[in-house]
Structure formats: structure tokens, C-alpha cells
Amino acid sequence: AAGESRQVIDLIWGAVLTRFVSLSSGRLGDKFLSVGRVQSPTLAIIVNREKERETFVSVPYWELYATLINGGEFETQHKKGRFLDQAEAEATRAKLGKTGTVKSIILGKRSEKPPMPFNTTEFLRAASAIGISPSNAMRIAEFLYVNGYISYPRTDNTVYPETLDTKGIIESFLNTEFKEYAQKLLSGKLQPTRGKKETTDHPPIHPATPVKRSQLKEDEWKLYELVVRRFFATFAGETLWETMAVTVDISGEDFGANGARLMEPGWRWYYSYNLPEDRILPKLAEGQSLTVKEVNLVGKETQPPSRYGQGHLIKIMEDLGLGTKSTRHEIISKLYSRAYVHGNPIQPTKTAFAVVEALEKYASTITKPDMTSKLEKDMDEISEGKITEDFVVKESRDMLGEVFKDMTKNKDLISEALRNGLYEDRVIGTCQKCSSDLIIRKSKKGSRFIGCSGYPNCDFTLPLPKIGQIVVTEKQCSDHGLFHIKIVNKGKRPWEIGCPHCNFNEWQKKVEEEKKNGLVKEPKIEVKKIKSSKTKRNSSKKALKSSQLEQSI
């Protein structure tokens, strides 16, 4: 009943809001703008992160390093860390002498507990960390499950049930390339870790039967191996590190260095992904004199918050109650297919900005996670028998009614905001012939091209590929001032075209060369790396009037 309710609610919300926004923006047909109760708050998270980056003001700071000699060399950093005053940093550097004295040595040990069993969210995050997107990871996981290689991949559970024959699963790997790992686990007591969430629907993701590497494709094996190694790691012991913290006095200024050495690999022997390297410091004694080889003052700037990777975004969605274990990767995939975002880490397009800003201003409920999270909790309570399906569906209709009322009241303002934003996302740069905007356009026959907004007074054009989503990036050609573009086709790697003008020039040169050589067949346009500089697109471009925009679509 909960699953059916979710489908009904998503269908109602998606159909009503998508139609409204698509009509308001003039984006119909296969280029419609989709809106949804989970999709829109997720897109807002991405857009708002990008706004944080754009408004971030970098602050300069300085770090002071000293390289010391004791047989070998090792680097220390001033204990102050960041100097916000350059004059202070330079004065500190100037006072440093040629020798230092070991002031203190603190030896210690640090342990790392083994990981919890895989639920869907953690599995997708781990897959993303090894270069497999959540949508591809789930597709491959379903293939592995259908073929009996792993357990059901859609689960919130992080506790192995007592009915699961974990020892038998480990024993099944004694005649595989994981033999050594299985033998070591079986030589001791099998006590798995337990996560925070225990459910009765499905066990955590684990290997079901062994399979040979040669029977799977590369990415299929990578994910299967990930599941096997994670399963083994949940039965292993802690990882132990030996640590060393050294403080050195140089002319009355404290400098420090930290070392770490792996003593007992524990669970990291089985699951070695992202294993930190040892940081070995030389043998030292308190009071020992050291030679200062060199001192470096390094100027840096604070950096804006990083964009979200797909794995990180899935975790945020889970924390905010957006979507379910079965749908989160699909939501992210949809954002890519609708050309709302591109790249990984995820970067929103101007279309995404236009949609989110219009909704936040005139119907903010749809961009906040609160309402969606409330409905998700209600649907969980349907499964528990606490409330009825009819109650939740009616509640969602009432919520939708309020949202739709706000949107209808501001229909014209929403339409203007969307059309202006959509126009900006189609601007490639400035026409070198007349200084008007060069924009992505469509001919009467349906072919796409880059044309001048000054048409018919200016007829400058550049060709574009016939198929695929066109994404305008932030990179800008240093020769022509045009923004680089890439073509996104579902299931394929993005085609990095680069500067469309440079690309067209290269294609023309090749055609001429082949004509000279007597070849009839014209070559396909090839992608060539063009020297470029990253710049921010001019967000202050003036939009065409609605009538002009409609003519250019």
C-alpha cells in the first residue's frame, strides 16, 4: 500500500507541476521541464550549493614551513597554522635561525573500527568513490542480483539477520581468488559489525555465490569485488596505527609534524579502498638539535565549498528524507537526462538556476525537503498500519493544492523568470561580426545550430550535432570568447566538443586536406583540445522579449 501511495502521489505531483512549468516556459515536447516533489528539492540543494560557491569571497592567508635535517629530511609547519596577516608571517619567518630543538615527542596509537554492512546508500556512495555513478551501480547491482551473485540491492538494513549463513558464504570463497581472505576469517571467531538501522525486509547487501572474474565485465567485477570485500571487512578486526606528534622549537617558534604507521591492517587488509599512506618521521629524541635546511612561506586563499559528488548527494538525500533507497539514484539520473546538471562533482546549468529560483520565489514549498520528508514518513506509517493510504493521498492533494494556488497566482512572473533563465542557458558567447548574442537555435526542419540573435541583420552560424543534450559549460575559448559545449547522450560518456568555432575550423581544415588528396568521403568532426581559460559566464545577459524568444526556439 505504501508503494502504491508513493506512485500515485508522485504521478499527481509530477504531472501537474511539470505541465504548469513547461507551459509557462514554452518548453514542450521532448524538451519539457520536469518538476517533482523529490526532484525539485534535490535540484535546489545543488543550485544553492553553487550559489554558495559564487558568493564565496576568498581570504588570503599564509602558511610557514620548515624543512629539517636529521639524517633524512622531514617537513614541519608552524603551529599557528594559518597567518591571516602577511606582515606577521614574514616577520616570523625572518626571525628563524639555522637550528631547531626537539621540544616534545608524543607517541600514541589510533584505531579504526571496521565498517558496517552495506545498505543501498552506502553501497552507492562506495561505488561512486571508485568511479561508478549511482545509476550505473544500481543497474549493475540488479544484474548481479538477477544472476544470483549478490543479495537484493535495495535495502536500508545494516544488520545481518541471524538466519543468514554468514559462515557458509565465507566458506564458499575457499576455492576462489579470495581464498586467502576467507581462510583468515575462518581461523577466528566470526563476529560481524552492526549498523544503526535494522529492518526485516531484506538483509544488507552481501555476496550470494562466487563468480570468476572472467565471467563478468570490468565494471561488473569491480562492483562484485566491492561487495565481497565489504562483506569480509565487516567480520575483521580493527585497524591499528602507531602515531607520532613532534614539536620543534626554532628561535622560540613552535613547529610541528605528525607521523603515522600502519601496525595492524585489520579490516583494511580485506577492504583496502582509500587506504592512507604511512607518514614516517625519523627517529628523534627530546632535546635533540636539528639543522634547518630551508624555510618556506606559502601564500594561499580560502576555497569555496566543493560541489557535491553523486555519492555525497545520495547521502544528503537520505539524511533529509528525500526519496527512498530505490529511487534516489533515479532522481539524480533524471536531473542529468533533463540537462539540469552536468559533470561529477555535480554542476547545475542555467536552466536549473531558472527553475529553482522561480519556484523558490513563488512556490517555495516545492523546493524545500520538509514537505517531501513528511510524506515519506507518512508512507512508512502506512506500512506500519498507523494511518491509511487514503489519508496520505488526500494530505498530499491538499499540499499540492496550496502549491498550485501560489504558482497560479504568480503565473506571469514565473513565466518571465523561466524564459529569461532558459535564454541565458542557450547563450554561447558574443558574435564577432555584430556583437549580438550567439545562441543555440533550431531550424524549421528541426536541425540545431548556433545562430546570431541579430538575425536577419546578421547571418553568422555554426553547426551543432544532430542528437544529444547540449550543455554549455563554464570554460571559455581564449581565441573566440565562446563557451565550450558538450553533448550528453544517455548511457554514453559526454562528448567534449570544446569551442564550437575552433572545432568547426579544425573540421574545415581536414575537409580541405582530404579534398586535395582526392578523397571523396568527408571526415567526421573530431574533438580537439583547445587552449581555454575558466571564466564565469556573464549572468547579466539581457533576455529577449517573450515574442523574440519564441521565434528563436
BELQUI-V729812 format. One record per residue. N is the residue number from 1. RES is the residue in one small letter. PHI is phi in degrees with one decimal (none if undefined). Layout:
# BELQUI-V729812
N | RES | PHI
N | RES | PHI
This chain:
# BELQUI-V729812
1 | a | none
2 | a | -63.9
3 | g | -64.3
4 | e | -65.6
5 | s | -61.0
6 | r | -62.1
7 | q | -64.1
8 | v | -63.3
9 | i | -63.0
10 | d | -63.3
11 | l | -64.4
12 | i | -63.7
13 | w | -61.5
14 | g | -61.4
15 | a | -64.6
16 | v | -67.5
17 | l | -73.6
18 | t | -62.3
19 | r | -63.3
20 | f | -61.0
21 | v | -67.8
22 | s | -65.2
23 | l | -65.9
24 | s | -64.8
25 | s | -91.4
26 | g | 77.8
27 | r | -98.3
28 | l | -115.6
29 | g | 67.2
30 | d | -76.8
31 | k | -103.9
32 | f | -61.8
33 | l | -96.8
34 | s | -87.7
35 | v | -134.4
36 | g | -156.7
37 | r | -69.4
38 | v | -102.7
39 | q | -60.8
40 | s | -68.9
41 | p | -62.3
42 | t | -66.1
43 | l | -63.4
44 | a | -63.3
45 | i | -60.0
46 | i | -67.3
47 | v | -64.6
48 | n | -66.0
49 | r | -65.1
50 | e | -66.0
51 | k | -64.6
52 | e | -59.6
53 | r | -66.5
54 | e | -69.5
55 | t | -91.3
56 | f | -66.5
57 | v | -108.7
58 | s | -69.4
59 | v | -116.6
60 | p | -72.7
61 | y | -151.9
62 | w | -132.0
63 | e | -121.0
64 | l | -112.0
65 | y | -119.9
66 | a | -130.3
67 | t | -94.1
68 | l | -111.5
69 | i | -117.9
70 | n | -149.5
71 | g | 78.3
72 | g | -101.7
73 | e | -109.1
74 | f | -150.2
75 | e | -102.7
76 | t | -123.3
77 | q | -124.7
78 | h | -58.1
79 | k | -63.8
80 | k | -66.3
81 | g | 80.2
82 | r | -100.2
83 | f | -96.6
84 | l | -86.5
85 | d | -109.8
86 | q | -62.8
87 | a | -61.8
88 | e | -63.9
89 | a | -63.4
90 | e | -68.9
91 | a | -66.9
92 | t | -64.8
93 | r | -62.5
94 | a | -64.9
95 | k | -84.5
96 | l | -73.9
97 | g | -88.9
98 | k | -96.1
99 | t | -134.1
100 | g | -136.3
101 | t | -125.4
102 | v | -66.9
103 | k | -88.0
104 | s | -157.6
105 | i | -133.4
106 | i | -116.5
107 | l | -96.9
108 | g | -157.3
109 | k | -132.9
110 | r | -133.9
111 | s | -117.7
112 | e | -123.7
113 | k | -72.6
114 | p | -64.3
115 | p | -72.9
116 | m | -79.7
117 | p | -58.6
118 | f | -71.5
119 | n | -99.7
120 | t | -61.5
121 | t | -61.2
122 | e | -68.0
123 | f | -62.7
124 | l | -67.1
125 | r | -65.6
126 | a | -67.0
127 | a | -64.3
128 | s | -62.3
129 | a | -67.3
130 | i | -103.4
131 | g | 93.1
132 | i | -114.5
133 | s | -64.1
134 | p | -54.8
135 | s | -66.4
136 | n | -68.4
137 | a | -61.9
138 | m | -69.4
139 | r | -62.5
140 | i | -67.9
141 | a | -60.9
142 | e | -65.5
143 | f | -62.6
144 | l | -63.6
145 | y | -68.4
146 | v | -60.6
147 | n | -88.7
148 | g | 80.5
149 | y | -89.9
150 | i | -133.3
151 | s | -77.6
152 | y | -58.8
153 | p | -86.3
154 | r | -111.7
155 | t | -154.3
156 | d | -97.9
157 | n | -70.0
158 | t | -127.3
159 | v | -133.2
160 | y | -68.1
161 | p | -70.9
162 | e | -63.8
163 | t | -75.5
164 | l | -80.3
165 | d | -80.5
166 | t | -65.9
167 | k | -64.9
168 | g | -63.1
169 | i | -64.3
170 | i | -64.2
171 | e | -61.4
172 | s | -66.8
173 | f | -98.7
174 | l | -68.5
175 | n | -111.3
176 | t | -123.8
177 | e | -69.6
178 | f | -95.5
179 | k | -53.7
180 | e | -60.9
181 | y | -67.4
182 | a | -63.7
183 | q | -61.5
184 | k | -65.0
185 | l | -63.9
186 | l | -71.5
187 | s | -79.1
188 | g | -125.1
189 | k | -79.7
190 | l | -91.4
191 | q | -131.0
192 | p | -73.9
193 | t | -73.8
194 | r | -128.0
195 | g | -82.7
196 | k | -78.8
197 | k | -109.8
198 | e | -122.6
199 | t | -125.5
200 | t | -110.1
201 | d | -73.6
202 | h | -142.6
203 | p | -73.0
204 | p | -58.4
205 | i | -67.6
206 | h | -150.9
207 | p | -68.0
208 | a | -102.7
209 | t | -142.1
210 | p | -69.4
211 | v | -144.9
212 | k | -78.8
213 | r | -55.9
214 | s | -68.0
215 | q | -86.6
216 | l | -121.4
217 | k | -73.8
218 | e | -56.3
219 | d | -69.2
220 | e | -63.9
221 | w | -67.0
222 | k | -57.7
223 | l | -75.1
224 | y | -62.9
225 | e | -62.2
226 | l | -58.5
227 | v | -65.8
228 | v | -62.7
229 | r | -65.9
230 | r | -64.7
231 | f | -59.0
232 | f | -61.2
233 | a | -61.9
234 | t | -70.4
235 | f | -105.2
236 | a | -89.0
237 | g | -84.9
238 | e | -69.9
239 | t | -89.4
240 | l | -115.3
241 | w | -119.9
242 | e | -96.4
243 | t | -115.5
244 | m | -145.3
245 | a | -115.9
246 | v | -115.7
247 | t | -117.1
248 | v | -120.1
249 | d | -92.5
250 | i | -121.6
251 | s | 54.3
252 | g | 84.6
253 | e | -108.3
254 | d | -87.1
255 | f | -118.8
256 | g | -132.4
257 | a | -146.0
258 | n | -122.0
259 | g | -119.2
260 | a | -151.1
261 | r | -133.4
262 | l | -71.8
263 | m | -94.8
264 | e | -134.4
265 | p | -62.6
266 | g | 52.0
267 | w | -66.0
268 | r | -71.7
269 | w | -67.5
270 | y | -83.6
271 | y | -126.5
272 | s | -91.3
273 | y | -62.1
274 | n | 56.7
275 | l | -73.6
276 | p | -64.1
277 | e | -81.6
278 | d | -64.1
279 | r | -117.3
280 | i | -92.5
281 | l | -102.2
282 | p | -68.8
283 | k | -68.3
284 | l | -134.1
285 | a | -136.5
286 | e | -60.2
287 | g | 87.6
288 | q | -68.8
289 | s | -90.6
290 | l | -126.8
291 | t | -88.4
292 | v | -87.4
293 | k | -74.8
294 | e | -157.9
295 | v | -125.3
296 | n | -125.5
297 | l | -104.3
298 | v | -109.5
299 | g | -87.4
300 | k | -138.5
301 | e | -133.0
302 | t | -64.0
303 | q | -106.1
304 | p | -67.0
305 | p | -59.3
306 | s | -72.8
307 | r | -70.0
308 | y | -79.7
309 | g | -79.7
310 | q | -62.8
311 | g | -63.7
312 | h | -64.7
313 | l | -63.8
314 | i | -61.8
315 | k | -65.1
316 | i | -62.1
317 | m | -60.0
318 | e | -63.3
319 | d | -62.6
320 | l | -91.2
321 | g | 74.5
322 | l | -94.6
323 | g | 75.0
324 | t | -126.3
325 | k | -57.5
326 | s | -89.2
327 | t | -116.2
328 | r | -60.9
329 | h | -65.4
330 | e | -69.0
331 | i | -61.4
332 | i | -63.1
333 | s | -60.3
334 | k | -65.8
335 | l | -61.2
336 | y | -69.9
337 | s | -66.2
338 | r | -87.0
339 | a | 60.8
340 | y | -80.7
341 | v | -138.9
342 | h | -154.1
343 | g | 76.3
344 | n | -151.5
345 | p | -59.0
346 | i | -78.4
347 | q | -122.8
348 | p | -78.4
349 | t | -87.5
350 | k | -65.0
351 | t | -61.8
352 | a | -60.9
353 | f | -58.7
354 | a | -61.8
355 | v | -66.2
356 | v | -65.1
357 | e | -65.4
358 | a | -66.6
359 | l | -69.2
360 | e | -62.7
361 | k | -79.0
362 | y | -115.4
363 | a | -156.0
364 | s | -63.3
365 | t | -56.8
366 | i | -71.7
367 | t | -99.5
368 | k | -101.0
369 | p | -75.3
370 | d | -56.5
371 | m | -65.0
372 | t | -64.2
373 | s | -62.0
374 | k | -61.8
375 | l | -65.8
376 | e | -63.1
377 | k | -64.9
378 | d | -62.3
379 | m | -69.2
380 | d | -64.4
381 | e | -71.0
382 | i | -63.4
383 | s | -61.0
384 | e | -86.1
385 | g | 77.9
386 | k | -82.4
387 | i | -136.6
388 | t | -96.8
389 | e | -62.9
390 | d | -60.4
391 | f | -62.2
392 | v | -69.0
393 | v | -62.3
394 | k | -64.4
395 | e | -59.2
396 | s | -67.6
397 | r | -63.8
398 | d | -63.7
399 | m | -61.2
400 | l | -61.8
401 | g | -59.4
402 | e | -66.9
403 | v | -63.4
404 | f | -64.8
405 | k | -62.4
406 | d | -63.0
407 | m | -68.8
408 | t | -63.9
409 | k | -61.8
410 | n | -112.7
411 | k | -54.5
412 | d | -65.6
413 | l | -67.5
414 | i | -63.4
415 | s | -60.0
416 | e | -64.4
417 | a | -63.3
418 | l | -66.9
419 | r | -65.0
420 | n | -63.6
421 | g | -67.0
422 | l | -66.0
423 | y | -62.4
424 | e | -61.2
425 | d | -73.0
426 | r | -101.3
427 | v | -78.4
428 | i | -94.6
429 | g | 161.9
430 | t | -109.2
431 | c | -68.2
432 | q | -75.9
433 | k | -86.3
434 | c | -132.8
435 | s | 71.4
436 | s | -83.2
437 | d | -72.2
438 | l | -94.7
439 | i | -130.5
440 | i | -75.4
441 | r | -131.7
442 | k | -133.8
443 | s | -79.7
444 | k | -62.6
445 | k | -85.3
446 | g | 99.5
447 | s | -76.8
448 | r | -99.8
449 | f | -158.7
450 | i | -98.9
451 | g | -128.2
452 | c | -85.4
453 | s | -70.5
454 | g | -85.6
455 | y | -61.6
456 | p | -89.3
457 | n | -68.8
458 | c | -131.3
459 | d | -111.5
460 | f | -65.9
461 | t | -141.6
462 | l | -137.5
463 | p | -78.7
464 | l | -135.3
465 | p | -58.9
466 | k | -75.2
467 | i | -126.3
468 | g | 99.3
469 | q | -72.6
470 | i | -93.9
471 | v | -117.5
472 | v | -89.1
473 | t | -95.8
474 | e | -86.5
475 | k | -74.0
476 | q | -128.5
477 | c | -69.2
478 | s | -75.6
479 | d | -89.0
480 | h | -112.1
481 | g | 73.9
482 | l | -91.5
483 | f | -76.3
484 | h | -68.4
485 | i | -126.5
486 | k | -137.5
487 | i | -109.3
488 | v | -111.8
489 | n | -118.2
490 | k | -59.0
491 | g | 83.0
492 | k | -126.1
493 | r | -69.8
494 | p | -58.0
495 | w | -93.1
496 | e | -82.7
497 | i | -76.7
498 | g | 82.7
499 | c | -70.1
500 | p | -64.0
501 | h | -72.3
502 | c | -61.0
503 | n | -62.9
504 | f | -66.3
505 | n | -61.6
506 | e | -63.8
507 | w | -63.4
508 | q | -62.5
509 | k | -60.4
510 | k | -69.1
511 | v | -61.4
512 | e | -62.8
513 | e | -62.9
514 | e | -71.7
515 | k | -64.6
516 | k | -62.7
517 | n | -85.3
518 | g | 78.9
519 | l | -90.2
520 | v | -84.1
521 | k | -67.4
522 | e | -84.9
523 | p | -74.1
524 | k | -74.4
525 | i | -65.2
526 | e | -103.8
527 | v | -85.1
528 | k | -127.9
529 | k | -67.0
530 | i | -111.7
531 | k | -58.5
532 | s | -143.8
533 | s | -126.4
534 | k | -77.0
535 | t | -138.7
536 | k | -83.8
537 | r | -68.1
538 | n | -70.6
539 | s | -81.6
540 | s | -99.0
541 | k | -60.0
542 | k | -77.5
543 | a | -83.9
544 | l | -71.5
545 | k | -65.9
546 | s | -54.3
547 | s | -65.7
548 | q | -66.4
549 | l | -63.3
550 | e | -60.3
551 | q | -69.6
552 | s | -89.3
553 | i | -74.3
